[in-house]
């Protein structure tokens, strides 16, 4: 079973009750779900390992490392919408660091 054959095979699913995220690459060792098991291949009687919610309480949040937000909105803005969450964090905290360094540089003015 290759990811190309099943486009949703690497999609992560989040429990709407507690926020637990099922990641198919890791599986779920508490309920004996092997790594590389797609969420759709998990038995229907499977429950959230944290809050015991049913499988129907999970929503698809897409594969890891993809841009967050609706796919229809990724083309808008100045390119920030296509950044992954990690890239957005780097951009935000990088700008904050540069701003801090800029303000601290005023102490060097005589």
C-alpha positions as CSV (number, residue, x, y, z in Angstrom):
1,X,0.0,0.0,0.0
2,X,1.8,3.1,-1.2
3,X,1.0,6.7,-0.4
4,X,0.3,7.3,-4.0
5,X,-2.3,4.6,-4.1
6,X,-4.1,6.1,-1.1
7,X,-3.7,9.9,-1.1
8,X,-5.2,10.2,2.4
9,X,-2.9,7.4,3.8
10,X,-0.6,10.0,5.5
11,X,-3.4,12.3,6.7
12,X,-3.5,12.9,10.4
13,X,-6.7,12.9,12.3
14,X,-7.5,14.9,15.4
15,X,-9.9,14.0,18.2
16,X,-12.6,16.7,18.4
17,X,-13.1,15.8,22.1
18,X,-9.6,16.1,23.5
19,X,-7.2,17.2,20.7
20,X,-5.3,13.9,20.4
21,X,-3.7,13.6,16.9
22,X,-3.4,10.2,15.3
23,X,-0.3,10.1,13.1
24,X,-0.2,7.2,10.7
25,X,3.6,7.1,10.6
26,X,3.7,6.5,14.3
27,X,0.6,4.4,14.8
28,X,-0.8,4.0,18.3
29,X,1.2,1.7,20.6
30,X,-1.3,2.0,23.4
31,X,-4.0,0.2,21.4
32,X,-1.6,-2.0,19.3
33,X,-2.1,-0.1,16.0
34,X,1.1,-0.6,14.0
35,X,3.1,2.3,12.4
36,X,2.2,3.2,8.8
37,X,-1.5,2.2,9.4
38,X,-3.9,4.7,7.6
39,X,-6.7,6.0,9.8
40,X,-9.2,4.4,7.4
41,X,-7.6,1.0,8.0
42,X,-8.1,1.2,11.8
43,X,-11.1,-1.0,13.0
44,X,-14.3,0.9,13.7
45,X,-14.3,-0.2,17.4
46,X,-11.0,1.6,17.9
47,X,-11.2,4.5,20.4
48,X,-9.1,7.5,21.2
49,X,-6.3,6.4,23.6
50,X,-6.7,9.6,25.7
51,X,-10.5,10.2,26.1
52,X,-12.0,6.9,24.7
53,X,-14.0,8.8,22.0
54,X,-15.2,6.8,19.0
55,X,-13.5,6.9,15.7
56,X,-16.3,9.0,14.3
57,X,-15.2,11.9,16.6
58,X,-12.0,12.4,14.6
59,X,-11.6,15.0,11.8
60,X,-9.0,14.9,9.0
61,X,-6.4,17.6,9.5
62,X,-4.2,16.6,6.6
63,X,-0.6,15.3,6.4
64,X,2.1,16.7,8.7
65,X,4.2,19.6,7.4
66,X,1.5,21.0,5.1
67,X,0.3,24.6,5.1
68,X,-2.4,25.2,7.6
69,X,-5.8,26.6,6.6
70,X,-8.2,25.9,3.8
71,X,-6.8,24.8,0.5
72,X,-8.9,27.5,-1.3
73,X,-7.1,30.2,0.6
74,X,-3.5,29.2,0.0
75,X,-3.2,31.4,-3.1
76,X,-4.2,34.6,-1.4
77,X,-2.0,37.0,0.6
78,X,1.7,37.8,0.0
79,X,2.8,34.1,0.1
80,X,2.5,33.6,3.9
81,X,-0.5,31.4,3.4
82,X,1.6,28.7,1.8
83,X,4.1,28.4,4.7
84,X,4.0,25.4,6.9
85,X,3.4,26.0,10.7
86,X,7.2,25.5,11.3
87,X,8.1,28.1,8.7
88,X,5.5,30.6,10.1
89,X,7.0,30.2,13.6
90,X,10.5,30.8,12.2
91,X,9.3,33.9,10.4
92,X,7.4,35.3,13.4
93,X,10.1,34.7,16.0
94,X,12.9,35.7,13.6
95,X,11.2,39.1,13.0
96,X,10.7,39.5,16.8
97,X,14.4,38.7,17.4
98,X,15.5,41.2,14.7
99,X,13.2,43.9,16.2
100,X,14.6,43.2,19.7
101,X,18.2,43.4,18.4
102,X,17.3,46.7,16.6
103,X,16.0,48.2,19.8
104,X,19.0,47.0,21.8
105,X,21.3,48.6,19.2
106,X,20.0,52.0,20.4
107,X,22.1,51.6,23.5
108,X,25.2,51.7,21.3
109,X,24.4,55.2,20.0
110,X,26.4,57.9,21.6
